[in-house]
Amino acid sequence: MKKFKQIVMLVAFTTFSLVSCNNDDDSGNASIEGKWELSKEGSIVSGQEILVDFEPDAGCSKDYDEIKAGGSGTSYYFEDNGTGCESYSDDFSWSREGNTVTVTFSGDSYSAEILQLTSSTLKLKTEAQGQVYIALYKRI
C-alpha cells in the first residue's frame, strides 16, 4: 500500500507541475512549484467521480510533495510504525509530453493525465493496477 501511495502522489504532483490548464483561478499562470498536500482521493465508479478526505495515520502529518524547477522533486510521506510516526522521502524526476507527465523514481516510470490546475488546487487522474484513481491536492 505504501508503494502504491508513493506512486500516486509522485505522479499527481509531478503531473501538475508541468502543465498549465485553462481552469486557472487567477491570471491563468498558476504555478505548480512549491509544496502540495494530498487532500482527497478516490476513483470513478459508474461514470461518477467519488472522492473522500485523505486521512493520515494517527498522529502523523499529511503526505505532501515538493515540486522543484528543472524536473526534480521530493515526495514526503508519514506512517505510524507502531511506536510513533515515522517520516520517509523519495526524490523523483519528471518529463512532459502534451498533457501526459511521466514521473520516474526508484527506476520505475509512471504516467498521469492532468484534470485541473489552479493556484490552490491540483487534480489528476491516473490508472494503476487496472483501476482509475483521482487525487486532489491543495497548496501548503
KELUMLUM-916457 format. One record per residue: residue in three letters; x, z, y of N, C-alpha, C, CB in turn. Coordinates in nm, 3 decimals, always signed. Glycine has a CB too. Layout:
! KELUMLUM-916457
+-----+---------+---------+---------+---------+---------+---------+---------+---------+---------+---------+---------+---------+
:   r :     npx :     npz :     npy :    capx :    capz :    capy :     cpx :     cpz :     cpy :    cbpx :    cbpz :    cbpy :
+-----+---------+---------+---------+---------+---------+---------+---------+---------+---------+---------+---------+---------+
: ala :       X :       Z :       Y :       X :       Z :       Y :       X :       Z :       Y :       X :       Z :       Y :
...
+-----+---------+---------+---------+---------+---------+---------+---------+---------+---------+---------+---------+---------+
//
This chain:
! KELUMLUM-916457
+-----+---------+---------+---------+---------+---------+---------+---------+---------+---------+---------+---------+---------+
:   r :     npx :     npz :     npy :    capx :    capz :    capy :     cpx :     cpz :     cpy :    cbpx :    cbpz :    cbpy :
+-----+---------+---------+---------+---------+---------+---------+---------+---------+---------+---------+---------+---------+
: met :  +0.083 :  +0.000 :  -0.119 :  +0.000 :  +0.000 :  +0.000 :  +0.087 :  +0.000 :  +0.126 :  -0.094 :  +0.122 :  +0.000 :
: lys :  +0.198 :  +0.077 :  +0.123 :  +0.286 :  +0.082 :  +0.238 :  +0.342 :  -0.057 :  +0.267 :  +0.401 :  +0.182 :  +0.215 :
: lys :  +0.384 :  -0.129 :  +0.166 :  +0.441 :  -0.263 :  +0.182 :  +0.337 :  -0.358 :  +0.241 :  +0.494 :  -0.317 :  +0.047 :
: phe :  +0.212 :  -0.352 :  +0.193 :  +0.106 :  -0.439 :  +0.244 :  +0.079 :  -0.406 :  +0.390 :  -0.024 :  -0.422 :  +0.160 :
: lys :  +0.075 :  -0.278 :  +0.425 :  +0.051 :  -0.236 :  +0.563 :  +0.164 :  -0.286 :  +0.653 :  +0.038 :  -0.082 :  +0.571 :
: gln :  +0.287 :  -0.278 :  +0.606 :  +0.400 :  -0.328 :  +0.683 :  +0.386 :  -0.477 :  +0.709 :  +0.532 :  -0.299 :  +0.611 :
: ile :  +0.351 :  -0.551 :  +0.607 :  +0.338 :  -0.696 :  +0.619 :  +0.232 :  -0.730 :  +0.722 :  +0.302 :  -0.758 :  +0.483 :
: val :  +0.116 :  -0.667 :  +0.711 :  +0.007 :  -0.697 :  +0.803 :  +0.045 :  -0.663 :  +0.946 :  -0.120 :  -0.621 :  +0.763 :
: met :  +0.105 :  -0.547 :  +0.967 :  +0.142 :  -0.509 :  +1.103 :  +0.247 :  -0.603 :  +1.161 :  +0.194 :  -0.366 :  +1.106 :
: leu :  +0.347 :  -0.635 :  +1.083 :  +0.451 :  -0.724 :  +1.133 :  +0.396 :  -0.861 :  +1.166 :  +0.563 :  -0.736 :  +1.032 :
: val :  +0.314 :  -0.914 :  +1.079 :  +0.255 :  -1.045 :  +1.106 :  +0.167 :  -1.038 :  +1.229 :  +0.173 :  -1.093 :  +0.984 :
: ala :  +0.089 :  -0.933 :  +1.241 :  -0.003 :  -0.920 :  +1.353 :  +0.070 :  -0.917 :  +1.486 :  -0.086 :  -0.796 :  +1.338 :
: phe :  +0.163 :  -0.828 :  +1.501 :  +0.230 :  -0.814 :  +1.628 :  +0.317 :  -0.933 :  +1.659 :  +0.311 :  -0.690 :  +1.630 :
: thr :  +0.381 :  -0.985 :  +1.562 :  +0.467 :  -1.099 :  +1.586 :  +0.382 :  -1.220 :  +1.625 :  +0.552 :  -1.130 :  +1.463 :
: thr :  +0.271 :  -1.235 :  +1.561 :  +0.183 :  -1.346 :  +1.591 :  +0.143 :  -1.345 :  +1.737 :  +0.060 :  -1.341 :  +1.503 :
: phe :  +0.099 :  -1.233 :  +1.785 :  +0.052 :  -1.227 :  +1.921 :  +0.164 :  -1.237 :  +2.022 :  -0.024 :  -1.102 :  +1.943 :
: ser :  +0.282 :  -1.202 :  +1.984 :  +0.392 :  -1.207 :  +2.079 :  +0.431 :  -1.349 :  +2.112 :  +0.510 :  -1.133 :  +2.025 :
: leu :  +0.389 :  -1.441 :  +2.033 :  +0.435 :  -1.577 :  +2.050 :  +0.337 :  -1.671 :  +2.117 :  +0.470 :  -1.632 :  +1.921 :
: val :  +0.211 :  -1.634 :  +2.124 :  +0.110 :  -1.728 :  +2.170 :  +0.027 :  -1.667 :  +2.282 :  +0.020 :  -1.770 :  +2.055 :
: ser :  -0.004 :  -1.748 :  +2.379 :  -0.095 :  -1.707 :  +2.485 :  -0.224 :  -1.785 :  +2.466 :  -0.034 :  -1.731 :  +2.627 :
: cys :  -0.337 :  -1.714 :  +2.466 :  -0.467 :  -1.777 :  +2.442 :  -0.546 :  -1.788 :  +2.571 :  -0.547 :  -1.698 :  +2.337 :
: asn :  -0.654 :  -1.865 :  +2.569 :  -0.741 :  -1.879 :  +2.684 :  -0.826 :  -1.756 :  +2.709 :  -0.829 :  -1.999 :  +2.667 :
: asn :  -0.826 :  -1.658 :  +2.618 :  -0.906 :  -1.538 :  +2.632 :  -0.838 :  -1.430 :  +2.714 :  -0.941 :  -1.484 :  +2.498 :
: asp :  -0.728 :  -1.457 :  +2.779 :  -0.658 :  -1.356 :  +2.857 :  -0.751 :  -1.298 :  +2.961 :  -0.532 :  -1.415 :  +2.922 :
: asp :  -0.751 :  -1.163 :  +2.974 :  -0.843 :  -1.100 :  +3.065 :  -0.784 :  -1.080 :  +3.204 :  -0.886 :  -0.968 :  +3.010 :
: asp :  -0.663 :  -1.123 :  +3.226 :  -0.607 :  -1.117 :  +3.360 :  -0.574 :  -1.258 :  +3.406 :  -0.482 :  -1.027 :  +3.364 :
: ser :  -0.462 :  -1.281 :  +3.463 :  -0.432 :  -1.411 :  +3.523 :  -0.407 :  -1.522 :  +3.422 :  -0.313 :  -1.398 :  +3.611 :
: gly :  -0.429 :  -1.496 :  +3.294 :  -0.404 :  -1.598 :  +3.194 :  -0.262 :  -1.594 :  +3.143 :  -0.434 :  -1.733 :  +3.250 :
: asn :  -0.186 :  -1.494 :  +3.183 :  -0.046 :  -1.483 :  +3.143 :  -0.018 :  -1.353 :  +3.070 :  +0.044 :  -1.496 :  +3.263 :
: ala :  -0.106 :  -1.309 :  +2.984 :  -0.085 :  -1.184 :  +2.911 :  +0.045 :  -1.191 :  +2.833 :  -0.204 :  -1.155 :  +2.816 :
: ser :  +0.121 :  -1.085 :  +2.841 :  +0.248 :  -1.078 :  +2.771 :  +0.235 :  -0.990 :  +2.648 :  +0.359 :  -1.026 :  +2.863 :
: ile :  +0.297 :  -1.031 :  +2.543 :  +0.295 :  -0.953 :  +2.420 :  +0.414 :  -0.859 :  +2.412 :  +0.294 :  -1.044 :  +2.300 :
: glu :  +0.515 :  -0.881 :  +2.488 :  +0.633 :  -0.796 :  +2.482 :  +0.595 :  -0.654 :  +2.522 :  +0.745 :  -0.850 :  +2.573 :
: gly :  +0.638 :  -0.558 :  +2.442 :  +0.606 :  -0.418 :  +2.465 :  +0.567 :  -0.352 :  +2.334 :  +0.493 :  -0.405 :  +2.567 :
: lys :  +0.497 :  -0.241 :  +2.345 :  +0.455 :  -0.165 :  +2.227 :  +0.306 :  -0.180 :  +2.204 :  +0.492 :  -0.015 :  +2.242 :
: trp :  +0.269 :  -0.205 :  +2.077 :  +0.129 :  -0.228 :  +2.039 :  +0.095 :  -0.140 :  +1.920 :  +0.104 :  -0.377 :  +2.007 :
: glu :  -0.016 :  -0.067 :  +1.930 :  -0.059 :  +0.027 :  +1.829 :  -0.177 :  -0.029 :  +1.750 :  -0.096 :  +0.161 :  +1.893 :
: leu :  -0.173 :  -0.015 :  +1.617 :  -0.283 :  -0.057 :  +1.533 :  -0.405 :  +0.028 :  +1.563 :  -0.245 :  -0.049 :  +1.383 :
: ser :  -0.516 :  -0.034 :  +1.602 :  -0.637 :  +0.036 :  +1.644 :  -0.749 :  +0.025 :  +1.540 :  -0.684 :  -0.017 :  +1.777 :
: lys :  -0.774 :  -0.098 :  +1.494 :  -0.880 :  -0.122 :  +1.396 :  -0.829 :  -0.221 :  +1.293 :  -1.009 :  -0.175 :  +1.464 :
: glu :  -0.888 :  -0.215 :  +1.175 :  -0.853 :  -0.309 :  +1.069 :  -0.978 :  -0.339 :  +0.987 :  -0.739 :  -0.253 :  +0.980 :
: gly :  -0.977 :  -0.454 :  +0.922 :  -1.092 :  -0.490 :  +0.843 :  -1.078 :  -0.628 :  +0.784 :  -1.218 :  -0.482 :  +0.925 :
: ser :  -1.194 :  -0.689 :  +0.759 :  -1.195 :  -0.821 :  +0.696 :  -1.321 :  -0.896 :  +0.736 :  -1.185 :  -0.808 :  +0.542 :
: ile :  -1.338 :  -1.012 :  +0.676 :  -1.458 :  -1.092 :  +0.696 :  -1.533 :  -1.091 :  +0.563 :  -1.424 :  -1.239 :  +0.743 :
: val :  -1.658 :  -1.043 :  +0.569 :  -1.742 :  -1.033 :  +0.449 :  -1.868 :  -1.113 :  +0.474 :  -1.775 :  -0.884 :  +0.414 :
: ser :  -1.896 :  -1.211 :  +0.390 :  -2.014 :  -1.298 :  +0.404 :  -2.022 :  -1.357 :  +0.545 :  -2.142 :  -1.220 :  +0.372 :
: gly :  -1.908 :  -1.397 :  +0.598 :  -1.902 :  -1.458 :  +0.730 :  -1.909 :  -1.360 :  +0.844 :  -2.012 :  -1.554 :  +0.744 :
: gln :  -1.918 :  -1.232 :  +0.817 :  -1.930 :  -1.128 :  +0.919 :  -1.800 :  -1.048 :  +0.929 :  -2.048 :  -1.033 :  +0.887 :
: glu :  -1.747 :  -1.034 :  +1.049 :  -1.627 :  -0.955 :  +1.072 :  -1.663 :  -0.806 :  +1.069 :  -1.560 :  -0.992 :  +1.207 :
: ile :  -1.594 :  -0.730 :  +0.987 :  -1.617 :  -0.587 :  +0.976 :  -1.485 :  -0.515 :  +1.003 :  -1.674 :  -0.549 :  +0.835 :
: leu :  -1.483 :  -0.434 :  +1.110 :  -1.364 :  -0.359 :  +1.148 :  -1.395 :  -0.210 :  +1.148 :  -1.313 :  -0.404 :  +1.287 :
: val :  -1.298 :  -0.130 :  +1.105 :  -1.309 :  +0.016 :  +1.109 :  -1.187 :  +0.070 :  +1.181 :  -1.322 :  +0.077 :  +0.965 :
: asp :  -1.201 :  +0.189 :  +1.239 :  -1.090 :  +0.253 :  +1.307 :  -0.976 :  +0.277 :  +1.210 :  -1.133 :  +0.385 :  +1.372 :
: phe :  -0.853 :  +0.251 :  +1.254 :  -0.736 :  +0.282 :  +1.174 :  -0.707 :  +0.431 :  +1.191 :  -0.612 :  +0.195 :  +1.215 :
: glu :  -0.698 :  +0.502 :  +1.081 :  -0.670 :  +0.645 :  +1.083 :  -0.534 :  +0.670 :  +1.019 :  -0.781 :  +0.725 :  +1.009 :
: pro :  -0.441 :  +0.726 :  +1.094 :  -0.310 :  +0.757 :  +1.037 :  -0.320 :  +0.874 :  +0.940 :  -0.207 :  +0.788 :  +1.148 :
: asp :  -0.217 :  +0.894 :  +0.859 :  -0.211 :  +1.010 :  +0.771 :  -0.223 :  +1.136 :  +0.857 :  -0.080 :  +1.011 :  +0.687 :
: ala :  -0.281 :  +1.241 :  +0.801 :  -0.300 :  +1.367 :  +0.874 :  -0.169 :  +1.415 :  +0.936 :  -0.357 :  +1.475 :  +0.782 :
: gly :  -0.172 :  +1.446 :  +1.064 :  -0.056 :  +1.497 :  +1.132 :  +0.046 :  +1.393 :  +1.175 :  +0.011 :  +1.595 :  +1.047 :
: cys :  +0.018 :  +1.268 :  +1.146 :  +0.112 :  +1.161 :  +1.177 :  +0.067 :  +1.081 :  +1.299 :  +0.130 :  +1.068 :  +1.057 :
: ser :  +0.162 :  +1.019 :  +1.364 :  +0.133 :  +0.927 :  +1.474 :  +0.076 :  +0.798 :  +1.419 :  +0.260 :  +0.899 :  +1.559 :
: lys :  +0.011 :  +0.721 :  +1.506 :  -0.037 :  +0.589 :  +1.465 :  +0.080 :  +0.492 :  +1.455 :  -0.143 :  +0.536 :  +1.563 :
: asp :  +0.069 :  +0.397 :  +1.363 :  +0.171 :  +0.295 :  +1.346 :  +0.172 :  +0.203 :  +1.469 :  +0.147 :  +0.213 :  +1.217 :
: tyr :  +0.289 :  +0.152 :  +1.504 :  +0.298 :  +0.059 :  +1.616 :  +0.416 :  -0.035 :  +1.596 :  +0.311 :  +0.134 :  +1.749 :
: asp :  +0.414 :  -0.144 :  +1.672 :  +0.522 :  -0.241 :  +1.671 :  +0.575 :  -0.257 :  +1.812 :  +0.475 :  -0.377 :  +1.614 :
: glu :  +0.705 :  -0.276 :  +1.821 :  +0.769 :  -0.307 :  +1.949 :  +0.816 :  -0.451 :  +1.943 :  +0.887 :  -0.210 :  +1.980 :
: ile :  +0.757 :  -0.535 :  +2.027 :  +0.790 :  -0.677 :  +2.030 :  +0.897 :  -0.700 :  +2.136 :  +0.663 :  -0.764 :  +2.059 :
: lys :  +1.005 :  -0.761 :  +2.096 :  +1.118 :  -0.783 :  +2.185 :  +1.136 :  -0.932 :  +2.212 :  +1.247 :  -0.722 :  +2.125 :
: ala :  +1.189 :  -0.963 :  +2.328 :  +1.217 :  -1.102 :  +2.364 :  +1.324 :  -1.158 :  +2.270 :  +1.264 :  -1.114 :  +2.512 :
: gly :  +1.323 :  -1.287 :  +2.254 :  +1.427 :  -1.353 :  +2.176 :  +1.401 :  -1.359 :  +2.026 :  +1.554 :  -1.284 :  +2.198 :
: gly :  +1.277 :  -1.330 :  +1.985 :  +1.244 :  -1.346 :  +1.843 :  +1.278 :  -1.228 :  +1.754 :  +1.312 :  -1.463 :  +1.792 :
: ser :  +1.286 :  -1.108 :  +1.812 :  +1.311 :  -0.990 :  +1.729 :  +1.209 :  -0.882 :  +1.759 :  +1.454 :  -0.936 :  +1.752 :
: gly :  +1.200 :  -0.783 :  +1.671 :  +1.109 :  -0.672 :  +1.692 :  +1.133 :  -0.564 :  +1.588 :  +0.963 :  -0.719 :  +1.686 :
: thr :  +1.064 :  -0.451 :  +1.608 :  +1.073 :  -0.340 :  +1.515 :  +0.934 :  -0.285 :  +1.490 :  +1.166 :  -0.229 :  +1.569 :
: ser :  +0.902 :  -0.263 :  +1.364 :  +0.776 :  -0.203 :  +1.322 :  +0.801 :  -0.057 :  +1.288 :  +0.715 :  -0.280 :  +1.201 :
: tyr :  +0.717 :  +0.033 :  +1.344 :  +0.728 :  +0.177 :  +1.318 :  +0.602 :  +0.222 :  +1.247 :  +0.750 :  +0.257 :  +1.451 :
: tyr :  +0.618 :  +0.295 :  +1.138 :  +0.503 :  +0.347 :  +1.066 :  +0.534 :  +0.487 :  +1.017 :  +0.467 :  +0.255 :  +0.948 :
: phe :  +0.426 :  +0.564 :  +0.996 :  +0.437 :  +0.706 :  +0.969 :  +0.352 :  +0.742 :  +0.849 :  +0.395 :  +0.788 :  +1.092 :
: glu :  +0.409 :  +0.822 :  +0.758 :  +0.337 :  +0.861 :  +0.636 :  +0.361 :  +1.008 :  +0.605 :  +0.380 :  +0.774 :  +0.517 :
: asp :  +0.257 :  +1.071 :  +0.550 :  +0.268 :  +1.209 :  +0.505 :  +0.342 :  +1.208 :  +0.372 :  +0.128 :  +1.277 :  +0.492 :
: asn :  +0.456 :  +1.275 :  +0.366 :  +0.535 :  +1.278 :  +0.243 :  +0.506 :  +1.401 :  +0.158 :  +0.682 :  +1.272 :  +0.275 :
: gly :  +0.401 :  +1.476 :  +0.192 :  +0.365 :  +1.595 :  +0.117 :  +0.415 :  +1.723 :  +0.182 :  +0.418 :  +1.587 :  -0.022 :
: thr :  +0.519 :  +1.712 :  +0.263 :  +0.571 :  +1.829 :  +0.333 :  +0.568 :  +1.809 :  +0.484 :  +0.713 :  +1.859 :  +0.287 :
: gly :  +0.516 :  +1.698 :  +0.528 :  +0.509 :  +1.666 :  +0.670 :  +0.506 :  +1.517 :  +0.690 :  +0.626 :  +1.728 :  +0.745 :
: cys :  +0.509 :  +1.478 :  +0.814 :  +0.503 :  +1.336 :  +0.847 :  +0.645 :  +1.279 :  +0.857 :  +0.426 :  +1.314 :  +0.980 :
: glu :  +0.666 :  +1.167 :  +0.792 :  +0.796 :  +1.102 :  +0.795 :  +0.782 :  +0.966 :  +0.863 :  +0.854 :  +1.086 :  +0.650 :
: ser :  +0.880 :  +0.931 :  +0.946 :  +0.874 :  +0.803 :  +1.017 :  +0.967 :  +0.703 :  +0.950 :  +0.910 :  +0.820 :  +1.166 :
: tyr :  +0.927 :  +0.577 :  +0.955 :  +1.003 :  +0.466 :  +0.899 :  +1.005 :  +0.354 :  +1.002 :  +0.942 :  +0.418 :  +0.763 :
: ser :  +1.102 :  +0.266 :  +0.991 :  +1.103 :  +0.149 :  +1.078 :  +1.165 :  +0.031 :  +1.003 :  +1.180 :  +0.178 :  +1.209 :
: asp :  +1.121 :  -0.087 :  +1.040 :  +1.174 :  -0.212 :  +0.984 :  +1.193 :  -0.311 :  +1.098 :  +1.079 :  -0.270 :  +0.874 :
: asp :  +1.308 :  -0.373 :  +1.104 :  +1.332 :  -0.480 :  +1.200 :  +1.282 :  -0.611 :  +1.142 :  +1.483 :  -0.489 :  +1.236 :
: phe :  +1.242 :  -0.701 :  +1.229 :  +1.194 :  -0.831 :  +1.183 :  +1.233 :  -0.939 :  +1.282 :  +1.041 :  -0.828 :  +1.164 :
: ser :  +1.219 :  -1.063 :  +1.238 :  +1.238 :  -1.178 :  +1.326 :  +1.113 :  -1.264 :  +1.317 :  +1.366 :  -1.261 :  +1.287 :
: trp :  +1.092 :  -1.351 :  +1.415 :  +0.973 :  -1.434 :  +1.415 :  +1.003 :  -1.573 :  +1.469 :  +0.863 :  -1.369 :  +1.497 :
: ser :  +0.915 :  -1.666 :  +1.432 :  +0.920 :  -1.801 :  +1.487 :  +0.777 :  -1.851 :  +1.498 :  +1.007 :  -1.897 :  +1.399 :
: arg :  +0.756 :  -1.953 :  +1.581 :  +0.621 :  -2.003 :  +1.605 :  +0.617 :  -2.154 :  +1.598 :  +0.570 :  -1.956 :  +1.740 :
: glu :  +0.507 :  -2.205 :  +1.541 :  +0.476 :  -2.348 :  +1.544 :  +0.327 :  -2.359 :  +1.569 :  +0.518 :  -2.420 :  +1.410 :
: gly :  +0.288 :  -2.403 :  +1.690 :  +0.147 :  -2.409 :  +1.727 :  +0.088 :  -2.270 :  +1.732 :  +0.068 :  -2.497 :  +1.629 :
: asn :  -0.028 :  -2.251 :  +1.666 :  -0.093 :  -2.120 :  +1.661 :  -0.056 :  -2.042 :  +1.535 :  -0.243 :  -2.136 :  +1.668 :
: thr :  +0.046 :  -2.087 :  +1.467 :  +0.091 :  -2.017 :  +1.347 :  +0.224 :  -1.950 :  +1.375 :  +0.103 :  -2.113 :  +1.227 :
: val :  +0.231 :  -1.824 :  +1.344 :  +0.353 :  -1.748 :  +1.363 :  +0.402 :  -1.704 :  +1.225 :  +0.332 :  -1.626 :  +1.457 :
: thr :  +0.532 :  -1.719 :  +1.206 :  +0.593 :  -1.675 :  +1.082 :  +0.685 :  -1.557 :  +1.112 :  +0.672 :  -1.790 :  +1.013 :
: val :  +0.664 :  -1.449 :  +1.038 :  +0.742 :  -1.327 :  +1.054 :  +0.827 :  -1.310 :  +0.929 :  +0.650 :  -1.202 :  +1.076 :
: thr :  +0.953 :  -1.273 :  +0.950 :  +1.043 :  -1.252 :  +0.837 :  +1.105 :  -1.114 :  +0.845 :  +1.153 :  -1.361 :  +0.833 :
: phe :  +1.090 :  -1.037 :  +0.737 :  +1.159 :  -0.909 :  +0.725 :  +1.192 :  -0.885 :  +0.579 :  +1.073 :  -0.794 :  +0.783 :
: ser :  +1.302 :  -0.820 :  +0.557 :  +1.348 :  -0.791 :  +0.420 :  +1.353 :  -0.916 :  +0.334 :  +1.257 :  -0.686 :  +0.354 :
: gly :  +1.382 :  -1.032 :  +0.396 :  +1.395 :  -1.155 :  +0.321 :  +1.264 :  -1.225 :  +0.287 :  +1.467 :  -1.130 :  +0.198 :
: asp :  +1.150 :  -1.164 :  +0.322 :  +1.019 :  -1.223 :  +0.294 :  +0.956 :  -1.275 :  +0.422 :  +0.925 :  -1.121 :  +0.225 :
: ser :  +0.888 :  -1.391 :  +0.415 :  +0.823 :  -1.450 :  +0.531 :  +0.672 :  -1.452 :  +0.513 :  +0.874 :  -1.593 :  +0.555 :
: tyr :  +0.598 :  -1.429 :  +0.622 :  +0.452 :  -1.425 :  +0.622 :  +0.402 :  -1.495 :  +0.747 :  +0.399 :  -1.277 :  +0.615 :
: ser :  +0.283 :  -1.558 :  +0.737 :  +0.224 :  -1.630 :  +0.849 :  +0.088 :  -1.573 :  +0.885 :  +0.212 :  -1.779 :  +0.817 :
: ala :  +0.048 :  -1.591 :  +1.013 :  -0.082 :  -1.544 :  +1.060 :  -0.135 :  -1.636 :  +1.170 :  -0.072 :  -1.399 :  +1.112 :
: glu :  -0.265 :  -1.628 :  +1.192 :  -0.334 :  -1.705 :  +1.296 :  -0.379 :  -1.612 :  +1.408 :  -0.456 :  -1.782 :  +1.237 :
: ile :  -0.356 :  -1.653 :  +1.531 :  -0.397 :  -1.573 :  +1.647 :  -0.545 :  -1.594 :  +1.675 :  -0.312 :  -1.609 :  +1.771 :
: leu :  -0.619 :  -1.483 :  +1.690 :  -0.760 :  -1.489 :  +1.727 :  -0.783 :  -1.453 :  +1.873 :  -0.841 :  -1.397 :  +1.638 :
: gln :  -0.704 :  -1.358 :  +1.928 :  -0.723 :  -1.314 :  +2.067 :  -0.594 :  -1.251 :  +2.118 :  -0.841 :  -1.214 :  +2.078 :
: leu :  -0.564 :  -1.276 :  +2.245 :  -0.454 :  -1.210 :  +2.314 :  -0.495 :  -1.187 :  +2.458 :  -0.323 :  -1.294 :  +2.306 :
: thr :  -0.501 :  -1.060 :  +2.499 :  -0.525 :  -1.024 :  +2.638 :  -0.416 :  -0.927 :  +2.680 :  -0.668 :  -0.960 :  +2.658 :
: ser :  -0.421 :  -0.879 :  +2.802 :  -0.319 :  -0.785 :  +2.848 :  -0.328 :  -0.650 :  +2.777 :  -0.330 :  -0.765 :  +2.997 :
: ser :  -0.441 :  -0.621 :  +2.713 :  -0.458 :  -0.491 :  +2.649 :  -0.494 :  -0.499 :  +2.501 :  -0.563 :  -0.413 :  +2.720 :
: thr :  -0.524 :  -0.617 :  +2.449 :  -0.573 :  -0.631 :  +2.312 :  -0.506 :  -0.745 :  +2.239 :  -0.723 :  -0.652 :  +2.313 :
: leu :  -0.474 :  -0.721 :  +2.113 :  -0.423 :  -0.824 :  +2.023 :  -0.513 :  -0.828 :  +1.899 :  -0.273 :  -0.796 :  +1.983 :
: lys :  -0.546 :  -0.946 :  +1.854 :  -0.628 :  -0.958 :  +1.735 :  -0.576 :  -1.075 :  +1.651 :  -0.778 :  -0.979 :  +1.772 :
: leu :  -0.560 :  -1.052 :  +1.522 :  -0.509 :  -1.158 :  +1.437 :  -0.582 :  -1.164 :  +1.304 :  -0.362 :  -1.139 :  +1.413 :
: lys :  -0.565 :  -1.278 :  +1.240 :  -0.624 :  -1.300 :  +1.108 :  -0.514 :  -1.351 :  +1.016 :  -0.745 :  -1.400 :  +1.113 :
: thr :  -0.507 :  -1.291 :  +0.900 :  -0.410 :  -1.334 :  +0.801 :  -0.472 :  -1.324 :  +0.663 :  -0.280 :  -1.251 :  +0.810 :
: glu :  -0.415 :  -1.393 :  +0.568 :  -0.460 :  -1.382 :  +0.430 :  -0.346 :  -1.326 :  +0.348 :  -0.506 :  -1.520 :  +0.375 :
: ala :  -0.380 :  -1.226 :  +0.269 :  -0.281 :  -1.164 :  +0.181 :  -0.350 :  -1.124 :  +0.051 :  -0.214 :  -1.040 :  +0.250 :
: gln :  -0.286 :  -1.151 :  -0.056 :  -0.339 :  -1.117 :  -0.188 :  -0.481 :  -1.169 :  -0.208 :  -0.336 :  -0.967 :  -0.208 :
: gly :  -0.508 :  -1.290 :  -0.156 :  -0.637 :  -1.355 :  -0.174 :  -0.749 :  -1.301 :  -0.086 :  -0.678 :  -1.342 :  -0.314 :
: gln :  -0.717 :  -1.217 :  +0.012 :  -0.819 :  -1.159 :  +0.099 :  -0.789 :  -1.193 :  +0.244 :  -0.828 :  -1.006 :  +0.079 :
: val :  -0.894 :  -1.209 :  +0.325 :  -0.880 :  -1.230 :  +0.468 :  -0.870 :  -1.092 :  +0.533 :  -0.999 :  -1.314 :  +0.528 :
: tyr :  -0.772 :  -1.074 :  +0.619 :  -0.750 :  -0.946 :  +0.684 :  -0.751 :  -0.966 :  +0.835 :  -0.616 :  -0.882 :  +0.638 :
: ile :  -0.822 :  -0.879 :  +0.906 :  -0.828 :  -0.881 :  +1.052 :  -0.765 :  -0.751 :  +1.103 :  -0.977 :  -0.898 :  +1.104 :
: ala :  -0.680 :  -0.761 :  +1.203 :  -0.618 :  -0.642 :  +1.263 :  -0.635 :  -0.649 :  +1.415 :  -0.467 :  -0.631 :  +1.225 :
: leu :  -0.670 :  -0.536 :  +1.474 :  -0.690 :  -0.524 :  +1.618 :  -0.591 :  -0.419 :  +1.671 :  -0.838 :  -0.485 :  +1.652 :
: tyr :  -0.519 :  -0.455 :  +1.776 :  -0.416 :  -0.368 :  +1.833 :  -0.443 :  -0.345 :  +1.980 :  -0.277 :  -0.429 :  +1.814 :
: lys :  -0.396 :  -0.229 :  +2.030 :  -0.405 :  -0.202 :  +2.174 :  -0.266 :  -0.173 :  +2.227 :  -0.501 :  -0.083 :  +2.203 :
: arg :  -0.246 :  -0.207 :  +2.353 :  -0.116 :  -0.182 :  +2.417 :  -0.100 :  -0.033 :  +2.443 :  -0.103 :  -0.262 :  +2.550 :
: ile :  +0.021 :  +0.017 :  +2.416 :  +0.050 :  +0.157 :  +2.445 :  +0.166 :  +0.166 :  +2.543 :  +0.082 :  +0.234 :  +2.316 :
+-----+---------+---------+---------+---------+---------+---------+---------+---------+---------+---------+---------+---------+
//
